[in-house]
Amino acid sequence: MDDNVLTVKFNWNGAEKAVGTMFIGTSPEFEMALYTMCFLVGKEDTNVDLVTGTDEFILNIKCYRMRGNLLGTSFPECLEHHEK
């Protein structure tokens, strides 16, 4: 079971989000550190390998800038999932 990364389709205020991905069971500190590191790398797309006790994920961390030097939003996209 994919218990660390969740990919869903949902509606919010009448607008459909075709794919949304989020971490499940991680700490806020982990997510802040991951997104901060990817933002400081300076790329919109950063590929990351995440290995848990039972799964391996290939993720793309999206970082959209706002006004050049501010973080607008950041979120994971699951590119691949392999059970160990």
Secondary structure, 3 states (H helix, E strand, C coil): CCCCEEEEEEEECCEEEEEEEEECCCCHHHHHHHHHHHHHHCCCEEEEEEECCCEEEEEEEEEEEECCCEEEEEEEEEEEEEEC
